[in-house]
């Protein structure tokens, strides 16, 4: 019998020694079929002893012999891969792996100003947690040789400033900005915007201090739970901070901008803007056509001028010039709690709405009674609160230069209109006559 016509198999071992594939060649005419003994002998001669699938081999041998078909590259032995040892490590929370939302090409309208690249964390927020170690398991190749498990390479994050390890978790010990560099991470209490505020940053909403070292583009809003320090001119759409605002140059509102600070505000100039300070307001050069409110004093620079708009400062105003030679309408007020006054104005507007609504009721006595009761409650509130509007009868408006016609001076709601230019005067309230008087600055 011609042995070349006998059935046979061919073996191929992978480079990793973890797999053996087999090709089956059927007998030709009167050649001998493939037998299990033949296959066992071949595997023994190749010293393949681990992971052999004997059941699969029997099935394939039978198929090849009966159907006289060639069967190629079937895996008939598989080693066991080692499982690497995993040391304990810190795993960052999922939110810190998420990229800034990418909505380009989205069918839905997207306000890209609301997209932010920053990860803001709150005090006691979990930043990372410890993953316990996993023991390695040795592998085995097809020759029965053990494969050492080795150790998995894991980035070992190191927590830094303003973080603390508590019960297997890393938490933030303050509100702030999550920063990651290399294998280190920490929390910054200050957000530095070196390129200003635009579509790369989106609107800014930060719990701590914000430092702006660039331009603020139109229609971008800034909220800070601390102070804001702006190194250039601040183009304001809406800027709000709980503490102080310091602007190296000036504030531009373009007639619609609003700036509010819970503490002091300092700037070189203010133009066409609504500015509210919970403390002192210091403006070196000028305030032009703006609505300015300070819960303490407004202090202008040595040559500082106020031209146009409405200025309200509870504890007084100091300026070099108020108004100008063209008689532009300028209102300066002190001694009044403008926050209470604004609240009362809102209540008065609400009363007018309710009265109009009541007049429109016909035949609905029950609704009229309800509206009348609401109006009475609001009216009582106004009567009780009105006396708190006058805050400081000793407040003064000091003008070291000129006060021009067109200027209205209001101290504790006692008002005079300047009809003739006056120089170097202090406006104050004579509490005996309850009238505003002018005193010359010597």
C-alpha positions in Angstrom: 0.0 0.0 0.0 1.3 3.4 -0.9 1.8 5.4 2.3 1.5 8.6 0.4 -2.1 7.8 0.0 -2.7 7.4 3.8 -4.7 10.0 5.7 -2.5 12.4 7.7 -2.5 15.6 9.8 -0.3 18.6 9.9 0.4 20.6 13.1 1.3 24.2 13.6 2.3 25.7 17.0 1.8 29.4 17.6 4.8 31.6 18.5 3.4 32.0 22.0 3.2 28.2 22.5 -0.4 28.7 23.6 -2.2 27.3 20.6 -1.9 24.3 18.2 -3.8 24.3 14.9 -4.3 21.1 12.9 -5.1 20.4 9.3 -6.6 17.0 8.3 -5.9 15.4 4.9 -8.2 12.4 4.1 -6.8 9.0 2.7 -6.7 8.6 -1.1 -8.3 5.5 -2.7 -6.9 2.5 -0.8 -4.8 4.6 1.7 -5.2 4.1 5.4 -7.6 6.4 7.3 -6.4 8.7 10.1 -6.5 7.0 13.5 -6.5 8.4 17.0 -3.4 6.3 17.8 -1.7 8.0 14.9 -2.7 11.4 16.2 -1.7 10.6 19.8 1.7 9.4 18.6 2.3 12.6 16.6 1.3 14.8 19.5 3.6 12.8 21.9 6.5 13.1 19.5 6.0 16.9 19.5 5.6 16.8 23.3 2.2 18.5 23.1 0.6 17.5 26.4 -1.6 20.4 27.7 -5.0 21.7 26.6 -5.6 19.1 23.9 -9.3 18.8 22.9 -9.6 15.1 22.4 -13.3 15.1 21.8 -12.9 17.6 19.0 -10.1 15.6 17.5 -12.3 12.5 17.3 -15.0 14.3 15.6 -12.7 15.9 13.0 -10.9 12.6 12.3 -14.2 10.9 11.7 -15.5 13.6 9.4 -12.3 13.7 7.4 -12.2 9.9 6.9 -15.9 9.5 6.0 -16.5 12.6 3.9 -13.0 12.5 2.3 -12.6 16.2 2.7 -9.7 18.3 3.8 -10.2 20.2 7.0 -7.7 23.0 7.7 -6.4 25.2 10.5 -8.6 24.0 13.4 -7.4 24.8 16.9 -7.1 21.4 18.7 -5.0 22.5 21.7 -5.1 25.6 23.8 -2.7 26.7 26.6 -3.8 28.7 29.6 -2.9 32.4 29.5 -1.4 33.7 32.7 -3.5 36.4 34.6 -1.2 39.2 35.6 -1.0 40.4 39.2 -2.7 43.7 39.7 -1.2 45.9 42.5 -3.5 48.2 44.4 -4.1 51.5 42.6 -6.2 54.6 42.6 -9.0 54.8 40.0 -10.4 58.2 39.1 -14.1 58.6 39.0 -15.8 58.2 35.7 -16.5 61.9 35.2 -12.8 62.7 34.9 -12.4 60.5 31.9 -15.3 62.1 30.0 -14.3 64.6 27.3 -16.0 67.9 26.7 -19.2 67.1 24.9 -18.7 67.0 21.2 -22.0 68.0 19.5 -20.7 69.0 16.1 -22.9 67.5 13.5 -25.7 67.0 15.9 -29.2 67.5 14.6 -30.2 69.2 17.8 -29.5 72.9 18.4 -26.4 73.3 20.7 -25.5 76.3 22.8 -21.7 75.9 22.7 -21.4 78.6 25.4 -22.7 76.1 27.9 -20.0 73.5 27.1 -17.1 73.6 29.5 -13.7 71.9 29.4 -13.3 72.2 33.1 -13.9 69.6 35.8 -15.3 71.4 38.9 -15.4 69.5 42.2 -17.2 70.3 45.4 -15.8 69.9 48.9 -16.0 66.3 50.1 -16.7 65.0 46.6 -15.1 61.7 45.8 -12.3 62.0 43.2 -10.8 58.5 43.2 -11.1 55.2 45.1 -8.6 52.5 45.8 -8.9 49.3 43.8 -7.7 46.3 45.9 -4.9 44.1 44.5 -5.6 40.9 42.5 -3.3 38.0 42.8 -1.7 36.8 39.6 -2.4 33.3 38.2 0.4 31.4 36.3 -0.4 30.2 32.8 0.5 26.9 31.1 1.8 26.4 27.5 0.9 23.4 25.3 4.1 21.7 26.4 3.0 21.8 30.0 5.5 24.5 31.0 4.3 27.0 33.6 4.1 30.7 32.4 4.9 33.2 35.2 2.0 35.6 35.7 4.0 38.8 35.7 2.6 42.1 37.0 0.2 44.4 35.1 1.4 48.0 34.4 -1.0 50.3 36.1 -0.8 54.1 36.2 -0.3 54.8 39.9 -2.0 58.2 40.5 -0.7 60.3 43.3 -3.1 62.7 45.0 -1.9 66.1 45.7 -2.9 69.5 47.0 -6.4 69.9 48.5 -7.1 66.2 48.6 -7.4 63.6 51.4 -7.5 59.8 51.6 -10.5 58.7 53.7 -11.7 55.1 54.0 -10.2 54.0 50.8 -11.4 57.1 48.8 -9.7 60.3 47.8 -11.9 63.3 48.5 -11.6 67.0 47.8 -11.1 69.1 50.9 -12.4 72.3 49.1 -14.4 73.4 46.1 -12.2 73.9 43.1 -10.8 72.8 39.7 -9.7 69.2 39.2 -6.2 69.3 37.6 -4.4 66.2 36.3 -0.8 66.2 35.0 1.1 63.0 34.4 0.3 60.6 37.2 -0.6 63.4 39.7 -3.9 65.2 40.4 -4.9 68.0 42.7 -7.6 70.6 43.3 -6.9 74.3 42.4 -8.9 76.8 44.4 -8.3 79.4 41.7 -9.3 79.2 38.1 -6.8 80.9 35.8 -8.1 81.8 32.3 -4.9 82.8 30.5 -6.6 83.2 27.2 -9.7 84.9 28.4 -13.3 83.7 28.1 -14.6 82.5 24.7 -15.9 79.3 23.0 -12.9 77.4 24.3 -14.0 78.0 27.9 -17.8 78.4 27.6 -19.6 80.3 30.3 -17.6 80.3 33.5 -19.2 79.0 36.7 -16.6 78.4 39.4 -16.9 78.1 43.2 -13.6 79.8 44.0 -11.5 82.8 42.7 -11.2 83.5 39.0 -8.2 85.2 37.3 -8.8 86.4 33.8 -5.7 87.2 31.8 -7.3 87.8 28.4 -10.4 89.2 26.7 -14.0 88.3 27.6 -15.9 87.8 24.4 -19.5 89.1 23.9 -22.4 87.2 25.5 -20.2 85.1 27.8 -21.2 84.9 31.5 -19.0 84.6 34.5 -20.0 83.4 37.9 -17.5 83.1 40.8 -18.1 81.9 44.3 -15.0 83.9 45.4 -13.3 86.9 43.9 -12.6 87.9 40.3 -9.4 89.5 39.1 -9.3 90.7 35.5 -6.0 91.9 34.1 -7.5 93.6 31.1 -10.7 95.5 30.2 -13.8 93.6 31.2 -16.4 93.4 28.5 -19.3 92.5 30.7 -22.5 90.6 29.7 -23.1 89.2 33.1 -20.4 89.0 35.7 -21.2 87.9 39.2 -18.9 87.1 42.2 -19.6 86.6 45.9 -16.5 88.5 47.0 -14.4 91.2 45.4 -14.0 92.2 41.8 -10.8 93.9 40.7 -10.4 95.1 37.1 -7.0 96.5 36.1 -8.4 98.5 33.3 -12.2 99.2 33.1 -15.6 97.7 32.7 -17.6 98.0 29.5 -21.3 97.1 29.5 -22.4 98.2 26.1 -25.7 99.4 27.6 -26.9 95.9 28.6 -24.0 94.5 30.7 -24.5 93.7 34.4 -21.8 93.4 37.0 -22.5 92.3 40.6 -20.0 91.7 43.5 -20.8 90.8 47.0 -17.8 92.6 48.2 -15.7 95.6 46.9 -15.3 96.5 43.2 -12.2 98.3 41.9 -11.7 99.5 38.3 -10.1 102.3 36.3 -13.4 103.2 34.5 -17.0 102.1 34.1 -19.0 102.7 30.8 -22.6 101.9 29.9 -23.0 99.3 32.5 -25.1 98.3 35.5 -22.6 97.8 38.4 -23.6 96.7 41.9 -21.1 96.4 44.8 -22.0 94.9 48.2 -19.2 96.9 49.7 -17.0 99.8 48.5 -16.7 100.9 44.9 -13.5 102.5 43.7 -13.2 103.9 40.2 -10.0 105.8 39.3 -10.9 107.7 36.2 -14.6 107.9 35.1 -18.1 106.6 35.3 -20.0 107.2 32.0 -23.7 106.7 31.4 -24.0 103.8 33.9 -26.3 102.7 36.7 -23.9 102.2 39.7 -24.8 100.9 43.2 -22.5 100.6 46.2 -23.7 99.4 49.6 -20.8 101.3 51.1 -19.1 104.3 49.5 -18.2 105.3 45.9 -14.7 106.7 45.8 -13.4 108.2 42.6 -9.8 108.9 41.9 -8.2 112.4 42.3 -9.4 113.5 38.9 -12.3 111.0 38.7 -15.5 112.2 37.0 -19.1 111.0 36.9 -21.0 111.9 33.7 -24.5 110.6 33.0 -26.5 107.8 34.5 -27.6 107.1 38.1 -25.2 106.6 41.0 -26.3 105.3 44.4 -23.9 104.8 47.3 -25.3 104.2 50.7 -22.5 105.8 52.7 -21.4 108.6 50.4 -19.7 109.6 47.2 -16.3 111.3 46.6 -15.5 112.6 43.1 -13.6 115.3 41.3 -16.4 116.1 38.8 -20.1 115.4 38.4 -21.9 116.1 35.1 -20.3 118.0 32.3 -20.6 121.3 30.4 -23.3 120.0 28.1 -25.8 119.5 31.0 -26.0 115.8 30.7 -28.5 114.4 33.2 -26.6 112.8 36.1 -28.2 111.6 39.3 -26.1 111.0 42.5 -27.8 109.6 45.6 -26.6 108.5 49.0 -28.0 107.6 52.4 -30.6 105.2 51.0 -30.7 101.4 51.1 -31.1 100.9 47.4 -31.6 97.1 47.8 -34.7 97.6 50.1 -35.9 100.4 47.8 -35.6 98.1 44.7 -37.5 95.4 46.6 -40.3 97.9 47.5 -40.5 99.0 43.9 -41.1 95.4 42.8 -43.8 95.0 45.4 -45.5 98.2 44.2 -45.5 96.9 40.7 -47.0 93.7 41.9 -49.8 95.6 43.7 -50.6 97.5 40.5 -50.9 94.2 38.6 -53.2 92.7 41.3 -55.4 95.9 41.3 -55.8 95.6 37.5 -56.6 91.9 37.8 -59.1 92.7 40.5 -60.8 95.3 38.3 -61.1 92.8 35.5 -63.1 90.4 37.8 -66.8 90.6 37.2 -69.2 88.6 39.4 -66.3 86.6 41.0 -66.5 88.0 44.6 -64.4 85.2 46.0 -61.5 86.0 43.7 -61.8 89.7 44.4 -61.6 89.0 48.1 -58.5 86.9 47.6 -56.8 89.6 45.5 -57.8 92.3 48.0 -56.2 90.3 50.8 -53.0 89.9 48.8 -52.9 93.7 48.1 -53.4 94.4 51.8 -50.5 92.1 52.8 -48.2 93.7 50.3 -49.3 97.2 51.4 -48.6 96.4 55.0 -45.2 95.1 54.0 -44.4 98.4 52.3 -45.6 100.4 55.3 -43.4 98.4 57.7 -40.3 98.4 55.5 -40.5 102.0 54.2 -38.8 103.3 57.3 -35.8 101.1 56.7 -35.0 102.7 53.3 -33.2 105.6 54.9 -29.9 104.1 55.9 -27.3 106.8 56.7 -28.4 110.4 57.3 -24.7 111.4 57.8 -23.7 110.3 54.2 -22.1 113.1 52.1 -21.3 113.8 48.5 -17.9 115.4 48.2 -16.9 117.0 44.9 -13.4 118.4 44.9 -13.8 119.9 41.4 -16.9 121.0 39.6 -20.6 120.0 39.8 -22.4 121.0 36.6 -26.0 121.9 35.8 -28.1 118.9 34.9 -26.9 117.1 38.1 -29.5 115.9 40.6 -28.3 115.4 44.2 -30.4 113.1 46.4 -29.5 112.5 50.0 -32.0 110.4 52.0 -34.6 111.4 49.4 -34.1 115.1 49.8 -33.4 116.4 46.4 -31.8 119.4 44.8 -31.1 120.1 41.1 -28.0 121.9 40.2 -28.8 124.9 38.0 -25.6 126.7 38.3 -22.1 125.3 38.3 -20.6 125.0 41.7 -17.0 124.2 42.7 -15.3 122.5 45.6 -18.4 121.6 47.7 -19.7 118.9 50.0 -23.4 118.1 49.7 -24.9 116.9 53.0 -28.2 116.7 54.9 -29.0 119.3 57.5 -30.9 117.1 59.9 -32.4 120.2 61.6 -34.1 121.5 58.5 -34.1 118.1 56.7 -32.7 119.9 53.6 -29.6 119.4 51.5 -26.9 122.1 52.1 -23.7 122.8 50.3 -20.5 123.4 52.3 -17.4 124.8 50.7 -14.2 122.7 50.7 -11.4 124.8 52.1 
